[in-house]
Amino acid sequence: MDLPVLKGWISANPALALSAAIVIFLLLYLLARLVFGRGLTYLAALTRNKYDDVIVRKLRPYRAALLFPFIILYAFASLSVEYQPVVEKVALFAILWLAVVTINGLIDAFNQVYESSPSFTGVSIQGYLDIVKLLAILVSVILSISLVTGESPILLLSGLGALTAVLLLIFQDTIMAFIASIQISAHNLVKEGDWLEVPSYDADGVVLNMSLHTIKVQNWDKTITVIPTHKIIETAYKNWRGMEESGGRRIMRSISLDQNSIRFCTPQMIERYARIDLIAGMVAERQKSIAAYRKRGSRSDSPLDGPQVTNVEIFRAYVEAYLRNNSRIYKREMDFIIRELAPAATGLPIEIYVFTKTTKWNEYEQIQAEIIDHLLAATAFFDLRVFQQPTGSDFARVVRPA
């Protein structure tokens, strides 16, 4: 059957021709699903590479298979002279939006493959890909309007100049988010996997995802906080990435000593402290200096005469020796300070300022707890008392019943 005869038959039998077109359309779609959809899914399942699985899942080949029958429909629209313009517009409209959603799916697949690759450093590109997807949708909207109205797309684009102010107002958040994404990426401020603390948004956890408009943070209690991307530029926040990359986490704790328990060491006290292995050498040096002073015949009728040593000084030396003997603490690579803070109404604080050799939260807390527990228990061996606010049991020992 030649083309003129076929056209004539379609014109004479429009209902039958429509039914035949629907059947052919469905058959073409089923064929495309079988060859393209199932074929891609089967091939992806055969390989060990997980990237092709991601691409096939995001591509949605069964949906993309619809492109084939619509392309055939557009190609043979001229067979129906009466309905050719309508058929062509419907086919082009379907092809356009199927192509857009397919391209957007491929963009999502590219982003997922990028973020799951071994070379991924946490620098997100999703914000830029969202811009590409948004532009693709805008172009599709313009082309769709052009299809419906019959106007040239260039003419429609030229008319957008008058709507610039309206568009700026509508896409204000998008523009601000895009600028913020560029600043975040250029200065390497935040990336996926960072431990981020944003007090104003009650966020404290790991950055799960960074898109054009939002930064998603999973807090340590497993709740999710969503922060607008452009707000991160103007909001105070703390990024713990530097701590994690350094390989050490700071311990900054202080033990407050009761100032009434601070005293000069007697010879008996010094003899007792000298039996502590960690500070035996230091105590021996102090003993020598005191003995040398007395051997010169100098006056020592007052505790303030000559070289003296206090139990706090010995305790600080012990704290430093104990920490330097701890294999899980940095001694030279990072700050290592044991110092006294200003005396206060709550006692004399002895501050520990050191760094652990791990940044893992659980291990860090365990190391910190072991150190503080040990030092709190050790204060009594240096004739010191830890300052503590009086409790009900303390008052009960003072008050006696009449």
BELHUFEN-V510392 format. One record per helix or strand of 3 or more residues. SS is the DSSP state (hx for helix, st for strand). FROM is the first residue (numbers start at 1). LEN is the number of residues. If there is no record, write none. Layout:
# BELHUFEN-V510392
{{SS/FROM/LEN} {SS/FROM/LEN}}
This chain:
# BELHUFEN-V510392
{{hx/3/10} {hx/14/33} {hx/51/9} {hx/61/4} {hx/66/10} {hx/77/3} {hx/84/33} {hx/126/24} {hx/153/18} {hx/172/15} {st/195/4} {hx/199/3} {st/203/8} {st/214/6} {st/224/5} {hx/231/4} {hx/241/6} {st/249/9} {hx/259/3} {hx/267/7} {hx/277/19} {hx/311/14} {st/337/4} {st/347/10} {hx/361/22} {hx/392/7}}
